[in-house]
Amino acid sequence: MLQDFNTLIRHCRTNDLDRVYDIERTSFPDYWPKLSLEYLLRINSEGFFVAEINEKIVGYAIASVERSLWKPWKTFGHLVNIAVDPEFRRKGIGKELVETIVEYLKSKNIWKVLLEVRTSNTVARNLYADMGFLEEGIKEKYYEDGESAVIMAKEINGKSD
């Protein structure tokens, strides 16, 4: 689907952050401050990607590598945030960003990717489910407005102890 566009998924750069922040603000009622995005890029540039069509940033995704609290010798991937400009949704860009994040985390020998998604966001939940993510639980009142989040996960390199 993305072949219809001149689409590029690449690492985010500092000069991309104004546009990333615009997408963040239009995508979420409780959007992250620009300083948080700047901080995430500074500490984790390798896991911060943007989608670009005809030299315009139309989406982004951020992943981190985290250590398990229950099995400290294991690390897992966390899809921290993902958003696509409303004008470019339902064109496969979000899926391409998630696939890029999964490939990035596979290269880090991560065994599992976790994410949180609003219980009301059925479009995103269906996308993740279609990509092999399974619902693993609920985080009650996760968002600032009190809505709960569904925890979804996908094993990507095989589970090992």
C-alpha positions in Angstrom: 0.0 0.0 0.0 2.8 2.4 0.8 4.4 1.9 -2.6 1.8 4.5 -3.9 3.8 7.1 -1.9 7.4 8.1 -1.8 7.6 6.7 1.8 10.7 6.6 3.9 11.0 5.2 7.4 14.2 6.6 9.0 15.6 7.6 12.4 14.3 10.9 13.8 16.6 13.9 13.8 16.5 16.9 16.1 15.1 19.2 13.3 12.2 16.7 12.9 10.8 17.3 16.4 8.6 20.3 15.7 6.7 18.2 13.1 6.7 15.2 15.5 5.2 17.4 18.2 2.5 18.7 15.8 1.5 15.1 15.1 1.6 14.2 18.8 -0.7 17.2 19.7 -3.2 16.3 17.0 -3.3 12.6 17.9 -3.7 12.5 21.6 -5.9 14.4 24.1 -3.1 14.0 26.7 -0.2 14.6 24.4 3.4 14.6 25.6 5.3 17.8 26.1 7.8 18.7 23.4 10.6 18.5 26.1 9.7 14.8 26.6 10.1 14.1 22.9 13.4 15.9 22.9 14.6 13.9 25.9 13.5 10.6 24.3 15.4 11.5 21.1 18.5 12.4 23.1 18.6 9.2 25.2 17.2 6.9 22.6 17.8 8.1 19.1 18.3 4.6 17.8 14.7 3.6 18.7 13.0 6.8 17.5 11.7 6.6 13.9 9.7 8.9 11.6 7.7 8.1 8.4 8.2 10.6 5.6 6.2 11.0 2.4 7.5 13.4 -0.2 9.8 14.9 2.4 6.9 15.6 4.9 6.9 13.7 8.2 3.6 12.0 8.5 4.2 9.7 11.5 6.6 8.5 14.2 7.2 5.7 16.5 9.4 5.3 19.6 10.6 2.1 21.1 12.8 1.4 24.1 14.7 -1.6 25.5 13.8 -2.2 29.1 14.8 -4.7 31.8 12.1 -7.0 33.2 11.3 -6.4 36.8 10.4 -10.1 37.3 13.4 -11.5 35.3 16.1 -8.9 35.6 18.4 -10.9 33.3 15.9 -10.5 30.4 15.1 -7.4 28.4 12.0 -6.6 26.5 10.9 -4.0 24.0 8.4 -1.3 24.7 6.5 0.5 22.0 6.5 3.7 23.9 4.5 5.8 21.4 3.2 5.8 17.9 1.2 8.3 15.9 0.3 9.1 12.3 -0.9 12.5 11.0 -4.7 12.3 10.7 -4.6 13.1 7.0 -2.4 10.0 6.4 -4.1 7.4 8.5 -5.5 4.1 7.1 -2.8 4.1 4.5 -0.5 1.4 6.1 1.9 3.9 7.7 1.2 2.9 11.2 1.7 -0.8 10.3 5.0 0.1 8.6 6.2 1.9 11.7 5.3 -1.0 13.9 7.1 -3.4 11.6 10.1 -1.1 11.7 10.0 -1.1 15.5 9.7 -4.9 15.7 12.7 -5.3 13.3 14.7 -2.8 15.4 13.9 -4.8 18.6 14.7 -8.1 16.9 18.2 -6.8 16.1 18.6 -6.1 19.9 17.7 -9.7 20.7 14.6 -8.7 22.4 12.2 -11.6 23.1 9.0 -9.7 23.5 7.4 -6.3 22.6 4.9 -4.7 24.9 2.6 -1.7 24.4 -0.3 0.0 26.0 -3.3 1.2 24.0 -6.5 2.9 25.1 -9.4 0.5 25.6 -11.5 2.7 23.4 -9.0 2.6 20.5 -10.4 -0.3 18.6 -8.7 0.7 15.3 -5.3 0.5 16.9 -6.2 -2.7 18.9 -7.3 -4.4 15.7 -4.1 -3.3 13.9 -1.9 -4.7 16.7 -4.0 -8.0 16.8 -3.7 -8.4 13.0 0.1 -8.0 13.5 0.2 -10.8 16.1 0.0 -8.9 19.3 -2.1 -10.5 22.0 -4.0 -8.8 24.8 -2.3 -9.6 28.1 -4.0 -7.4 30.7 -5.4 -4.0 31.6 -3.8 -1.1 33.3 -6.7 0.6 35.1 -7.0 4.4 34.8 -3.7 4.5 32.9 -4.3 7.8 31.0 -4.7 11.3 32.5 -8.5 11.3 31.7 -9.0 8.1 33.7 -9.3 5.7 30.7 -7.7 2.3 31.1 -5.1 0.8 28.8 -5.0 -2.7 27.3 -1.5 -4.2 27.5 -0.6 -6.0 24.3 2.4 -8.1 23.6 4.1 -10.0 20.8 7.0 -12.5 21.1 9.5 -11.8 18.4 12.7 -13.8 19.1 11.3 -16.8 21.0 10.8 -17.0 24.7 13.8 -18.0 26.8 14.5 -18.1 30.5 
